[in-house]
Amino acid sequence: MCINKQNNSPENNWKDIFNDQTAYVYEPKSRSTTWGFVHFLGGAVLGQFPQVCYDEFLSSVSESTGVTVVATPYELGTKHGKMAKRCKRAFEKARAAVQERDGLDGKNVPVFYVGHSLGAKLHAVANFDGYDEEGASESTDSGSYSKQHFLVAFNNASATDSVKILEKFAKELLSKREGGGDAASSQFDAIFDRLVPFAEVAAKAAGLEFAPNALETLNGVANGKFKSDKVTLLSFTNDELDQCSSLREALADGEVRTNSVEIPGDHLSPVMLDLDKYAKMNPVMNRLSGVRIGDREAVEKIANEMVTFLKS
């Protein structure tokens, strides 16, 4: 299996491993033989550019612990089960390539599944039956290794609730944009006051829903479809979008060992990006030049919690 040796990020840290944008790999600068893998899935919209939106968080964890991070992008859609399976296969392909390169084929290398918001849900449903591309339920795992999950601000929203999440993210971007000012913010709020209710009504009228939906997800976890040796749920003190409490109850019913942590922050605390830095990567980002978003101190706290999780 051929690994692309050219790096694609502005700082030459992330590799588009197969040169097809299905898996980005971050290895610590003082790389030795891989001792563990992190499979990362970002939140809605943000998950399409995990190597950009979560670079500060993931690179810090990798450099601190020596793990290899594999971030698998995904486009937003309603078929969450299929999206999860697709990301899982992309991760497994990248993991196998790195292990083969390092002479670790067949070795019991730990895997840590890390997700933020919708990405946490996708990790939860990745092993559910019935959501494969062809409808098959076979596992894409190869080899035998420990599986542990670090799920941040788990969100299991309905399709209509997701409109509100995207609204929050868009408003956050605008509020952080340099030179935007109060007038631009007020104009944006006025537009959303009209568009968001319309989008919610349209989603309901079209019968738009996710598969699996919120109830199916929690029932699947409670009925033992979600497998993990250890789970840490990380929540933030100021996060109205977090649904970790319902997941925690489902995990207890499914007899999965769970640890809960709450730290200061909000739903977007794991995100730290400077779009000027990444403008060359995508025309969309180029149009958002001047936007800087994130709280470095909050990202450091999240990274520290994950480092504790990896070392425990």
C-alpha positions as CSV (number, residue, x, y, z in Angstrom):
1,M,0.0,0.0,0.0
2,C,1.6,3.3,-1.1
3,I,1.6,6.2,1.3
4,N,1.8,9.7,0.0
5,K,5.0,11.3,1.4
6,Q,4.1,14.8,0.4
7,N,2.6,16.9,3.2
8,N,-0.4,19.2,2.4
9,S,-0.8,21.6,5.2
10,P,0.9,25.0,5.3
11,E,3.2,23.9,8.2
12,N,3.9,20.5,6.6
13,N,2.5,18.5,9.6
14,W,-0.6,16.8,8.1
15,K,-0.3,14.3,5.3
16,D,-3.1,13.5,2.9
17,I,-1.9,9.9,3.1
18,F,-3.5,8.6,-0.1
19,N,-3.7,12.0,-1.9
20,D,-7.5,11.6,-2.1
21,Q,-8.7,13.7,0.9
22,T,-10.1,10.6,2.7
23,A,-7.6,10.5,5.5
24,Y,-5.2,13.0,7.0
25,V,-2.4,11.7,9.2
26,Y,-0.5,13.6,11.8
27,E,2.6,12.0,13.3
28,P,4.7,13.7,16.0
29,K,7.8,15.5,14.7
30,S,10.0,13.3,16.8
31,R,8.3,10.3,15.3
32,S,9.3,6.8,16.5
33,T,7.4,3.5,15.9
34,T,3.7,4.1,16.3
35,W,2.4,2.9,19.7
36,G,-1.2,4.0,19.3
37,F,-3.7,5.5,16.8
38,V,-6.3,8.2,17.3
39,H,-9.2,8.2,14.8
40,F,-10.7,11.7,14.9
41,L,-14.1,12.9,13.6
42,G,-15.0,16.5,13.8
43,G,-18.4,18.2,14.2
44,A,-20.9,19.1,11.5
45,V,-19.3,21.3,8.7
46,L,-16.1,21.5,10.7
47,G,-15.6,17.7,10.1
48,Q,-15.0,18.4,6.4
49,F,-11.7,20.1,7.3
50,P,-10.5,18.4,10.5
51,Q,-6.8,19.0,9.7
52,V,-7.6,22.7,9.8
53,C,-10.3,23.3,12.3
54,Y,-8.8,21.0,15.0
55,D,-5.1,21.3,14.2
56,E,-4.2,23.0,17.4
57,F,-6.0,20.4,19.6
58,L,-4.9,17.3,17.7
59,S,-1.3,18.3,17.0
60,S,-0.8,19.2,20.7
61,V,-2.0,15.8,21.8
62,S,0.1,14.0,19.2
63,E,3.3,15.9,20.2
64,S,2.6,15.4,23.9
65,T,1.9,11.6,23.8
66,G,3.5,10.3,20.6
67,V,0.3,8.9,19.1
68,T,-0.5,9.0,15.4
69,V,-3.7,10.9,14.6
70,V,-5.8,9.9,11.6
71,A,-8.6,12.5,10.8
72,T,-11.2,11.4,8.3
73,P,-13.2,14.2,6.7
74,Y,-16.8,13.8,5.9
75,E,-19.5,15.9,4.1
76,L,-22.7,16.7,6.0
77,G,-25.6,14.4,5.2
78,T,-28.6,12.7,6.7
79,K,-27.3,9.0,6.5
80,H,-25.2,9.1,9.6
81,G,-24.7,5.3,9.7
82,K,-23.3,5.3,6.2
83,M,-21.1,8.3,6.9
84,A,-19.7,6.6,10.0
85,K,-19.0,3.4,8.1
86,R,-17.3,5.3,5.3
87,C,-15.1,7.2,7.9
88,K,-14.3,3.9,9.7
89,R,-13.1,2.3,6.4
90,A,-11.0,5.3,5.6
91,F,-9.4,5.1,9.0
92,E,-8.7,1.4,8.8
93,K,-7.1,1.8,5.4
94,A,-4.8,4.5,6.7
95,R,-4.0,2.6,10.0
96,A,-3.1,-0.5,8.0
97,A,-0.8,1.5,5.7
98,V,1.1,3.1,8.7
99,Q,1.4,-0.2,10.5
100,E,2.7,-1.9,7.4
101,R,5.2,0.9,6.9
102,D,6.4,0.5,10.5
103,G,6.5,-3.3,10.5
104,L,3.6,-3.6,12.9
105,D,1.3,-5.8,10.9
106,G,-0.7,-8.1,13.2
107,K,0.5,-6.2,16.3
108,N,-2.0,-5.3,19.1
109,V,-1.8,-1.5,18.7
110,P,-4.3,0.5,20.8
111,V,-6.9,2.6,19.0
112,F,-8.5,5.7,20.5
113,Y,-11.7,7.0,18.9
114,V,-12.1,10.7,19.4
115,G,-15.1,12.7,18.2
116,H,-16.6,16.2,18.7
117,S,-20.3,16.9,18.5
118,L,-21.7,15.0,15.5
119,G,-18.3,13.3,15.2
120,A,-19.0,11.8,18.6
121,K,-22.3,10.4,17.4
122,L,-20.7,8.9,14.3
123,H,-18.2,7.1,16.5
124,A,-21.1,5.8,18.6
125,V,-23.0,4.4,15.5
126,A,-19.9,3.2,13.6
127,N,-20.4,-0.4,14.7
128,F,-24.2,-0.5,14.4
129,D,-25.6,-3.0,11.9
130,G,-27.6,-2.1,8.8
131,Y,-25.9,1.1,7.8
132,D,-23.2,-0.2,5.5
133,E,-22.9,1.2,2.0
134,E,-24.3,-2.0,0.6
135,G,-26.5,-2.8,3.6
136,A,-24.0,-5.3,5.0
137,S,-23.1,-5.4,8.6
138,E,-19.6,-6.8,8.4
139,S,-16.9,-5.1,10.4
140,T,-14.0,-3.3,8.6
141,D,-11.7,-3.8,11.6
142,S,-8.5,-5.8,11.0
143,G,-6.4,-7.2,13.7
144,S,-7.1,-7.2,17.4
145,Y,-6.6,-4.1,19.5
146,S,-8.0,-2.2,22.4
147,K,-10.8,0.3,21.6
148,Q,-11.3,3.3,23.7
149,H,-13.5,6.4,23.1
150,F,-13.0,10.1,24.1
151,L,-16.2,11.8,23.1
152,V,-16.4,15.6,23.3
153,A,-19.8,17.5,23.5
154,F,-21.8,14.6,22.1
155,N,-24.6,15.8,19.9
156,N,-27.5,13.6,18.8
157,A,-29.8,16.4,17.4
158,S,-32.6,16.0,15.0
159,A,-32.4,17.4,11.5
160,T,-34.4,20.6,12.5
161,D,-32.2,21.1,15.6
162,S,-29.1,20.9,13.5
163,V,-30.2,24.0,11.7
164,K,-29.8,25.8,15.0
165,I,-26.3,24.3,15.4
166,L,-25.2,25.6,12.0
167,E,-26.7,29.0,12.9
168,K,-24.6,29.1,16.0
169,F,-21.5,28.3,14.2
170,A,-22.1,30.8,11.4
171,K,-22.8,33.6,14.0
172,E,-19.6,32.6,15.9
173,L,-17.6,32.9,12.7
174,L,-19.1,36.4,12.0
175,S,-18.5,37.6,15.5
176,K,-14.9,36.6,15.3
177,R,-14.3,38.1,11.9
178,E,-11.9,41.0,12.0
179,G,-13.5,44.2,10.9
180,G,-17.0,42.8,11.0
181,G,-18.3,45.2,13.5
182,D,-21.7,45.5,15.3
183,A,-23.5,46.6,12.1
184,A,-22.5,43.4,10.2
185,S,-23.4,41.3,13.2
186,S,-26.9,42.9,13.5
187,Q,-27.5,42.4,9.8
188,F,-26.5,38.8,10.0
189,D,-28.8,38.3,13.0
190,A,-31.7,39.9,11.1
191,I,-31.2,37.5,8.2
192,F,-31.1,34.5,10.4
193,D,-34.2,35.6,12.3
194,R,-36.0,35.0,9.0
195,L,-34.1,32.0,7.5
196,V,-33.8,29.7,10.5
197,P,-37.5,29.3,11.2
198,F,-38.1,28.8,7.5
199,A,-35.3,26.1,7.4
200,E,-36.8,24.3,10.4
201,V,-40.3,24.3,8.9
202,A,-38.9,23.1,5.5
203,A,-37.0,20.2,7.2
204,K,-40.2,19.1,9.0
205,A,-42.3,19.4,5.9
206,A,-39.9,17.3,3.9
207,G,-39.8,14.7,6.6
208,L,-36.1,15.1,6.8
209,E,-34.5,12.9,9.5
210,F,-31.2,11.3,10.2
211,A,-30.5,7.6,10.0
212,P,-30.2,6.4,12.7
213,N,-32.2,9.1,14.4
214,A,-31.7,10.3,17.9
215,L,-33.8,7.6,19.6
216,E,-32.4,4.8,17.5
217,T,-28.9,5.9,18.4
218,L,-29.5,5.9,22.1
219,N,-31.4,2.6,21.9
220,G,-28.6,1.0,19.9
221,V,-26.0,2.1,22.5
222,A,-28.2,0.9,25.4
223,N,-28.7,-2.5,23.7
224,G,-25.0,-3.2,23.4
225,K,-24.4,-2.3,19.7
226,F,-21.7,0.1,20.8
227,K,-18.5,-1.6,22.0
228,S,-15.7,0.1,23.9
229,D,-13.2,-0.9,26.6
230,K,-13.4,2.6,28.1
231,V,-15.3,5.8,27.4
232,T,-14.7,9.4,28.6
233,L,-17.4,12.0,28.0
234,L,-16.1,15.5,28.0
235,S,-18.7,18.3,28.4
236,F,-18.4,22.1,28.7
237,T,-20.0,24.4,31.3
238,N,-21.6,26.7,28.8
239,D,-22.9,24.3,26.1
240,E,-26.7,24.1,25.4
241,L,-26.0,21.7,22.5
242,D,-24.3,19.0,24.6
243,Q,-26.3,15.7,25.0
244,C,-23.7,13.7,26.9
245,S,-26.1,13.1,29.8
246,S,-28.5,11.0,27.6
247,L,-25.5,9.1,26.1
248,R,-24.2,8.4,29.6
249,E,-27.5,6.8,30.6
250,A,-27.5,4.7,27.4
251,L,-23.9,3.6,28.0
252,A,-24.8,2.6,31.6
253,D,-27.7,0.4,30.2
254,G,-25.2,-1.1,27.7
255,E,-22.8,-1.8,30.5
256,V,-20.0,0.3,29.1
257,R,-17.5,1.7,31.6
258,T,-17.8,5.5,31.4
259,N,-16.0,8.5,33.0
260,S,-17.5,12.0,32.8
261,V,-15.5,15.3,32.8
262,E,-16.8,18.9,32.7
263,I,-14.5,21.9,32.0
264,P,-15.1,25.6,31.3
265,G,-16.0,26.3,27.7
266,D,-18.8,26.1,25.0
267,H,-19.7,23.8,22.1
268,L,-17.0,25.3,19.8
269,S,-14.1,25.2,22.4
270,P,-12.2,22.4,20.6
271,V,-12.0,24.6,17.5
272,M,-9.0,26.8,16.9
273,L,-8.3,28.1,13.4
274,D,-6.8,31.0,11.5
275,L,-8.3,31.0,8.0
276,D,-5.6,33.4,6.7
277,K,-3.1,30.6,7.4
278,Y,-5.1,28.0,5.4
279,A,-6.6,30.2,2.6
280,K,-4.6,28.4,0.0
281,M,-6.2,25.0,0.8
282,N,-9.8,25.8,-0.3
283,P,-11.5,28.7,-2.2
284,V,-14.2,28.8,0.5
285,M,-11.6,29.5,3.2
286,N,-10.0,32.1,0.9
287,R,-13.3,34.1,0.9
288,L,-13.3,34.0,4.7
289,S,-9.8,35.5,5.0
290,G,-9.4,37.6,8.1
291,V,-11.4,35.1,10.3
292,R,-9.7,33.9,13.4
293,I,-11.7,31.7,15.8
294,G,-11.0,29.9,19.0
295,D,-9.7,30.2,22.5
296,R,-6.1,28.8,22.9
297,E,-6.5,28.4,26.6
298,A,-9.7,26.3,26.2
299,V,-8.0,24.1,23.5
300,E,-5.1,23.5,25.9
301,K,-7.4,22.4,28.6
302,I,-9.2,19.9,26.3
303,A,-5.9,18.6,25.0
304,N,-4.7,18.1,28.6
305,E,-7.9,16.1,29.4
306,M,-7.3,13.9,26.4
307,V,-3.6,13.4,27.3
308,T,-4.8,12.2,30.7
309,F,-7.2,9.9,29.0
310,L,-4.5,8.4,26.7
311,K,-2.1,7.8,29.6
312,S,-4.7,6.4,32.1
